[in-house]
Amino acid sequence: MYVAQSNSRKKEKEPSNLRSKESVLDSIDAAILRELCADARIPRAELSRRVGLSAPSVGDRVRRLEDIGIITGYGARIDPARLGYGLTILIRARPLPGEMANMIEAIQDTPQIVACDRVSGEDCFVARAHVRDVAEMEAVIDRIVPFGATNSSIVQSSPVEERLVEL
């Protein structure tokens, strides 16, 4: 997701892809993004009323934000617990030498894993998975272990839900 940069930061330290997007994101674009993140199903007429533009102008701006890759999609927020997935786990993984591709494939092929980031530090990956119980947690980890070391944690709560970065 794009983070708006203030002009007070040194331009040479910003990646070029952020500089090009910064010049096209104004306060109305930011308002549109905030509204769409709060409710992606908001009717265009209501969105235009909230940001103070005509519906065609809002439509043009939304299409432009999609075309330049700031808006990458729309979706529903689902509660995994209501679907029977009572545990959310974080799996930190570090592949054995020569096993990086196999570990990535195992992570990608495990349907319970809903997100995975490649990270710096001692571990290479941090994956987030939803499982029904401890037995399923063990099965998920067992798919990754042949390719390296893992360390897992059960998520107790999420004091900060996923949110939009400051625009």
Sequence and secondary structure as in RCSB ss.txt:
>XXXX:A:sequence
MYVAQSNSRKKEKEPSNLRSKESVLDSIDAAILRELCADARIPRAELSRRVGLSAPSVGDRVRRLEDIGIITGYG
ARIDPARLGYGLTILIRARPLPGEMANMIEAIQDTPQIVACDRVSGEDCFVARAHVRDVAEMEAVIDRIVPFGAT
NSSIVQSSPVEERLVEL
>XXXX:A:secstr
      TTS GGGS HHHHHHHTT  HHHHHHHHHHHH TT  HHHHHHHHTS HHHHHHHHHHHHHTTS     
    GGGGT  EEEEEEEEE TT HHHHHHHHHT TTEEEEEE SSS SEEEEEEESSHHHHHHHHHHHGGGEEE
EEEE    SS       
